[in-house]
Amino acid sequence: MSDGLALAVTGSARALSALDSHFSSFLFNREKKGRNREEEGEIEMGHHLLHVNLTTISTSASFKSSNSLFPCHKISWIQKLPRIATATIKCSAKIENSSAAVKEKSVSVILLAGGKGKRMGASMPKQYLPLLGQPIALYSFYTFSKMTEVKEIVVVCDPSYQDIFEDAKENITVDLKFALPGKERQDSVYNGLQEVDLNSELVCVHDSARPLVSSAEVKEVLKDAWINGAAVLGVPAKATIKEANSESFVVRTLDRKTLWEMQTPQVIKPDLLKKGFELVNRGGLEVTDDVSIVEHLKHPVYITEGSYTNIKVTTPDDMLLAERILNLNSGESSK
């Protein structure tokens, strides 16, 4: 929260000058404990007792600052004085992280579109198969291109498929670049990273075979990466996961409560990703996703809860499911 939260205060005029610093401390401690819709507390100030009732009111009753929308809070000043003064003050309490804003044109997207897609059993890579008349890879391509945070899209693909994206260039306003795919996923990401603008503040890596990711989900994971350095979309595991040995016998059942299925985008600050690649390449390590590179640096990675509809299309059954989800979404939007 930034400066400028308006507060209605009823109480002694002589004590109002001391209120700001005390309330700042109270509000900061409240945020550290976690926000509740309604919370009460008391602040001792000399011979006076300030009773604070923090009740979130509807958005329409909130005060608006230049950066965010803040809820209104009620404060009552309790003391034994015959005369009561009423005033409105501005509290300088800052609550960090209430709405981390990712800057416009500060994100570089690396769109991975170089896979072979052998499991699909088609004549071309799965990401270029038509999904309701449009290549799968173009769905997320257009989603990213419409976001104000995105500065450029680096498509990692075989040169023979570049024309699919070149033909779509007239429909987008972001910069379009290309990089060659590598032998493994991490090699493709590395190649894409070499093309990223040096002024970019976030690198957003996405599988082009995930056509159904929403801009709302992307915005959330961008925000979380901006705050934490690295973040990934994921969903809680729904299936029971068992660990097995080489002979296919169960070794143990893993606690599903702590398991998450990773998705994309996976978003990392560029300097952090570059350091991770230096470590991974130097040690000859293999990783299966992008945030694993950062994990080798012992840097925490935040999981942004996504949606189960953000599927990866790898089989004919996945294609049918994606078509159904798109049809349902288009039906709802037309109502």
N, C-alpha and C positions, 0 to 999 in steps of 0.2 A: 504494500500500500504506500502511496506517495503522500507528500505533504498536502494538507488541504481538506482533511476529513472534518466536516462540519458537525459540531456537537451542541445540543441544547443543554445548557447547564442552569440549574436553579440553585441559588445559595448565597452565601455571604460575599459581597463585592470585595471585601478585604482579602479573601482567600483565593480569589480567582487567579491571581498572578502566579500562585504556587502550584496550580492544578496541572498545568501542562506536563511538567517533568514527571510528576507522580503518576499521572494517567498513562504517560508513555511507557513507564516501567510496567504498570499493570497490564496494559494491552500486549506488550511484548511477551510477558510471562504467560499470558493466556494463549497466545499463538503457539508458544513452544509446547503447550500441553495438548493442543488440538482444538479446532473450532467446534463449538456447539451452537445450535440455533438459539438457545437462551442460556445465559450464564450470569451469575451474580457474584459479587465480591465486595470487599471493603478495603479502603486505603486509610491508614491513620496519618493525619497531618497535624501535629501539635495537639491542640485541644479539640480538634475537629475530626469528624468521622465522615468519610465520603463513601456513600453506598452506591455501587455501580451495578446497574442491570443492563446487560448486553443482550438485546433482543433483536434479531434480524427481522426487519420489516420488508414488505414486498418491494420489488425493484422500483415500482412507480413512486415509492415514497423515499427513494434513496437520493443522496446527493451525488452529483456528477462532477468528476474532476477532469483534467485534460487527458489523463491516461486510462482511468478505469471507473467503474461504477461501484460505489461503496455503500454498504447498508447503514442505516441510521441507528444510533444507539441512544438509550435514555440514561441520564445520570441525575441522581438526586443528592443534594447537599444537605446533610443532617446536622443541625446544631440548634442550640437554645438561644436564639436571638429574636427579638421582637420584629425586626425589619428584615425582609428577604429581598435580595436583589436578583434580577434575572439578566443573563447575558448569553451571547453566543460567541464561542471561541473557536480557534482552529488548533487542533492538536498536531504536534509535529512527530507523533509516533510513526515509525516506519515498520511495516510488516513486510519483510522480504518475501519475494516469490509468490505474491498473490496472483499475479497474472504476467508471467514472463513473456515478453513480446519478442518474437523473432522478426528481425528487420526485413523490410522489403528487399528483394533482389540480393539476398545474402546466402542463398542455399544453392549448392550444385548437386544435381541428381545424377547418379551413375545408374543407368538403366541396363541391366544385364540381359542381353538378347542373343547370346552366342552359343547357347546350348544346342545339343543335337536332338534331344527329345525322342530317344529310341523306344521308350516304353509306350509311346502313343502309337507306334507302328504305322506312321504316316509317311508320305513321300517327301515331306519337308519338316523342318523343326516345328515343334508344337506351338511356339510363340507366334508363328506366322500363319497358322491355320485360321480360317474365318470363323468368328464367333458372332452369330446373328449378322453376318455380312461384313464384319470388320475384323482385320487381323487382331489376334489376342493382344499382341504387344502394344497396339495403339490405344487400348483402353486406358492403361495407366499413364502412357505417354501424354495423352490429352488431359488427364486428371492433373498431373504435375504442371503442365504448360499453362493451366488456367490459374495457378496459385500465385499470389503476389509475392510470396516469400522466395519463389524459385527464380534464379538468375539464368541458369543454363541447364541443359540436359545433355549429358555425355552418353551416347548410345554405344555399348560394347557389342559389336556384331560382326559377322562375316561381311566383307565388302559387297558380296553378291546380293545382300538384302538391304543395303543402305538406301536404295531407291524408295523403299516403303516409307521410310521416315523423311526422306527428301521431298517426296510428293505431299507429305502432310505439313511441311514447313510453312506453307502459305497460311495455314490455319492457326499458327502459334505466334506468340510475341517474345518468346525466350530464345536465347542463343542455342544453336544445335551444333554439337561436336560429335566426332566418332573416335573410337579406339578399337584396336584389334582384340579379339578374345584370346585368352591364354589356355594352357593345357588344363589347368584346374581353375575352380571358381576364384580362389584367392589371387591367381595370376591375372584373371580378367579384371578383378577389382583394382589390382595394382596398376594395370595398364590404363584403366579409366581414371585413376587418381592422378596420373601424370598429365592429364588434359584439363584438370580442374583449375579454375581461375584462382590465382594466388590470393585474391582478396575475399574469397568465400569464407564464411564463418562456420558453415556446417556442410558435411558431405552426407547425402542421403542415398543409400544403396538399395535398389529394389529389383526383384525378379520380375521380368516382363511377363512371365507365365502366371503372375497374380493380377488378373485384370480387374478385380472387383474391389480393390482397396478404395476407400472413400477419402475425400479431401479433409473431412473432419478428423479421421484417424491420423492422417498424415500431419495435420496441424498439431495434434496432441503429442505425437512422438517427436516432432521438431522442437516443441516447447520443452519437453522433458530432457532432450539431448542438450539443448541450450543451457539448461540448469545444471545438469549432471555430467556433461562431457560426452556421454554415450547413452543411447536408449534404443530399445528395440520393441516392435509390436509383438505381442504374444497373447495367447489365450490359455486359461487354466486347462490342464489335461482332464478329459472326461472319461477316457478309457482306463482300465486297470493295467498298469505297466509292470511286467515281470522281467527280472534279469535271469538269463539262461547261460549255461555253460556251453562248451563246444560240442557237446553231445545232445544238445536241445533239452536238457533237464533243467527245471526251474531251480535257481539258486536262492532267490528271495523275491518278495513282492515289495515294490517301492511305494513309499507313501505318496499317494496321489495329491494330497493337499499341498505338497511343496513342488509339484511338477508343472511346468508350463511348456506349451508347444510354441516354438519360435516361428515368427512370420517375417515379412519385410513390409515396409522399409526398416532398415537398420541405419541409425543416424549417429554419426561420430564427428567430433570436431577435427578438422583436417590435421592439425599438428599432432594430435593424439593418435590418429590413424597412421600417420607417417612414422611415428616412433614405434608403433606396434609392428609395422611392416619391417622396420629395420631389425627388430628383435627376432621376428618370425623367419625372415630370410637368412639372417646370420646363423640361426640355429637349425635351419632346414626343417622347420616345423610345418605340419599340415593342419589346416583348420577347415571346418565345414561351413562356417558362417562368419560374418564380418566382425561382430562384436567379440568373437573368440580371440581375434587378434588383439583387442584391447584387454581382454581378460589376462593374457600373458603378461601384461604390464602391471597386473594386480590392481587395475583401475576398476572401480565399481561400475556396473552397467545397470541402468534402470529399465524395468519392464513396463511398458505402457500397454494396458489392457486393450486389446483390439476386438475384432469381431470374428465369429466362426465362419462368416460368409467370405472372408478374405482367403479363399482357397487357392492352392497352386494347381493349375491345370496340367496334369501329367498323364492321364489315362482317358480313354473314351468316356468312362463313367463321369470323370471330372468335367468333361466338356458338357455332358447332358445336365449336370448339376449347375454349372455356370449359366447355361442358357435359361434354366428355370429361374434362377435367382434374378437374372437380368429382366426376364419377362415379368416377374412379380414386382420388381422395383419400378419398372416402367408403368405397370398397371396402377400402382399406388400413387405415382407422381401425376398421373392423368386424372385422378379423382378430384 
